[in-house]
Structures are given as structure tokens and as C-alpha cells.
Amino acid sequence: MRRSKSKLAKKHAKTQLLDSSIQKRAVFAEHIHELRKRLFWITVSVVGCSAGAYSIQHKIVAALLRPAKNQQFIYTTPGGGIDFLVRVCLYTGVVLSIPVIVYHLLKYLEPLIKKNSVRFIAYGSVVSGFLAIAGILFGYFLGMPAALHFLLHQFSTGESSSIEALISIQSYMSFVMLYMVGSALIFQIPLVLVLINRIKPLNPKSLLKHERWVVLISVIAAGIINPSPNITDQLTLAVPMILTYQIGVIIVWHINSRFRRNKRVVRLLQDDEKARLERLRNFDLARLKLAASTELAKTLQTVTGSETNAHSSTADSERMAQKFDRNLDYSKPSRANGGKAYVSIYPQA
């Protein structure tokens, strides 16, 4: 009996582990399906915007070549011109699809966002578009001209004035679009901070404590993007990065101050949440124990019932044998054997 109980408990534990693993796999498959769906619509948006950009490719190319002023560019392969146009259209499609990308990213993270998620996703998508436009304009009119002036004319004076830059149009376009996309992403910092604050509330004081690292990273990034020794060019790139972080901290502080509660109320709510989670855990544990005990009782009942049936069948067989012996009469002859054998059966009253 004890062995059967232990085997049943092990079987129940294996069943529970199997069910939990199946459930985890189902949740993971659902997340993968949702991710594939979002990536599909992002790809459709990029392809559509790229196809639309092809119709105005000449205007886009003229706008992108304007910061280089009179610099001449080349391409070294027969298909270099086609490759250049494809890159222009593709990069333009990616830039125009930034609001769509942000929208689908927020939709994928919607279960983590708290109340009013639909309105937040709509506002976040629109704001991300305006922030991307602001970043692109900043990079186009302020950051990129200073960087190109230093990079393209650093050998135009002095003894090295005979060195002439022969730059391929593909490398120039990669530099320009990387600069534009990077500027657009830098200006998304306030939206990123607000999103993290919606998922998990941030402390503005802690964010301000990490500001020195933001300043250091901004200065290093400005030096990498524009390696000019001119401090003005460096500050032109570093200051907007620091300001976007400051604006994000101010927005987080404003949002949190609107929903600020008394410390005692917050502590009581946290204690209540812990108690609720503990009750749910105890309830789930009790339910699992009840299911295990119910299954064990059914199994034991089945085993006991089979043993009872075996005992009852044995008793019935013994009663039939006793009845058969009582019906034997050795005193009367058997007519079938001519009256010689005395083993006939006669029913008794």
C-alpha cells in the first residue's frame, strides 16, 4: 500500500511538471507568434515607404548631398549607382517607418504597460515621430555639417594640402544615414524613460544620480561621431544628448508627482499586495494538494475494489462447491450405468 502511494505521488509530480512545461512552451510560442506578426507589419511599412521614396529619389539625393557642399563622390563598380539608390530608398523607408516601429514595439509590450495602454501607445507613436523629426533636423543642420567639414577638409591646408579625398558615394551615404538615424534615436530618450516608468516606476533622484555617467557617455559619443578637436563642435553634439536625458527625467518626475501618494498608504498597499500574493500561493498549493489527494483516493478505491471483487468471487466459488457436495447422493444407483455405479446427483429439497 505504501509503495502504491509513493508511486502515485511520483506520478502526480511528473504530471504537474509536464503540465507546467507544456504551459510555458505554449506561452513562448504565443510570444513568438506575436513577434512575427509585429515584424511582418514593420517590414511592410519599410518596404512601402522605400517604394514611395523611390519616386522622389532625385530630391532626396540632392538633399543628402547638400551638407557635403562641393565635394565630388565616385562609385567604383558598374552596379555602384544602383546600390546607392537602393540604400537611399531603404534608409529613407526606415526613417519614415520610425513611428510604425515604435507603435508595434509598444503593442508587443502592451501587457507590461499599466492602465490606459491604448492611449499611451497612440500618444507614444505620434510623439516618437515628432522626436525623430527633431533629431533628424538637428543632425542635418548642426551636427553633420561640422563633422563633414572636419573629416573632408582636414588635409586641405599646410604641407598635406596635396592630399585629395576620393570618397565613394556608398560610404558617404552610409555615414549620412547612420548619422541621421543615430540623431533620431538619441531624441527618443525621453520616450524610452517614460515607457520604462510605465512598466516600473522610476525614481527621479536615482536618475539624477546617474547623470554623471550620461554626461561621460555623451562626451565620448560626441568625440566618436565628430572627432574634431574643436570644443564647440563637441559641445554641439554632447549638449543635446544631455538635454534629452534631462527632459526625460523632468517628464518622469511630473508624471510621478501627479500620482504621488502618502508613504503610509503606499506601505499599506505594498503589504496588502504581499498578503494577496501569499494567499494566492497558499490557495494554489491547497488546490494542488486536493487534486493529488483526490487522485490518490480514486486509485486506492480502484485497487481496493478489485481486491474486494477477487475475495467475493473466491467466496462464491467456495459456496458453489459446498452446494455441489451437498447435492451428491451415494445411496441411490445410477440408471445410466445399469445400476452398478453409485455416484449420481439428485437435487435435494
Phi, psi and omega in degrees: 000316180295321178297319179295322178294317180294319177298320180293320179296317177297320179296319179294321178296317178298321179296317179297317178296320179296317179297318180294320179294320178296320179295318178297318179296322179295318178296317179297318178296323178295319178296319179296319178297317179294320179295317178298321179297314180294318179295327178297313181291327175295317178297319178298318179295316180296316180295318180295316178294324178294320177294322176292325179292334180296330181289339179238036186297325183294319178293321179294317180296318179297321179292324181285332180276345183298319179297336179280351178060243188262016180291135179266139181238156182228167166224141194257003180231156180300326180268014182295323179294318178294319178298322178296315180294321178297317179296318179300312181294319182293314179296322177295321177296322178295317180295316180291338181269007181302315176300322178293319179298316179295321180299311182289329175295317178292324177295323177292326179268011184301321178299335179277338181281141184279211189300158180058041183292324182295314179294322179295320180295319179295311179297318181298321179294317180294315181296322179297325176297315179294321178295322178295319178297317179298318179295319180294317178296320178297314180294325184285318187264336184244305188286309187293319178302319179294319180294317180292324179297320179286317186287327184268344185235023181285343178248020184273351181231161177082202183290337181265022181290344180281351179278125181244138181276122173245098188252134177285150182292332178293315180294321178296316181294322177298318179296314183295313183289324176297321178296316181295311181296321177296319177296320178295321180289325178298322180284358175272000183301315178302319179294323178296317179296320179294321178297314178297323179293328176290324179285312179219117184304134180260155177259116181302327178297319178294323178295321179290330177296328180272010184293328181298326177290325177297317179297316180297314180295323180294318179294318179296316179297321178296322178293326179287317183291316181232095184283024180290141177285354180288122182293332179295317178296322179296315180292330179298329179268323185285322184297315178299325177297316180293321181294321178297322176295318179297318179297320177298319178296318179296319179295317178298317178298319180294319180294316181291328180291334178289331182247025181287139181237166177296144181299322180295319179295318179297319179295319178295320179294321177296317177297320179294322178294320177296318179296321179295316178296323177294319177297318179297322179294316178296323179295316178297321179294318179294323179294320177295319178296319179296318178295319179294318180293324179295316179294322178295319180295321179295318180295315178296322179296322179294315179296316180295322179295321179293320178294320179297320178296322179295317178296319181293323179292323178295318179295320178297320179296320179295319179296321178295320179295318178298319179295323179295321179292323180292331181280354177282131179232113181268004185269344184248144181284160178263126182289332182291336181255019176072028177077014183263327183264139182246055179229034179275159182248130177233129179294138179260149180288000000 
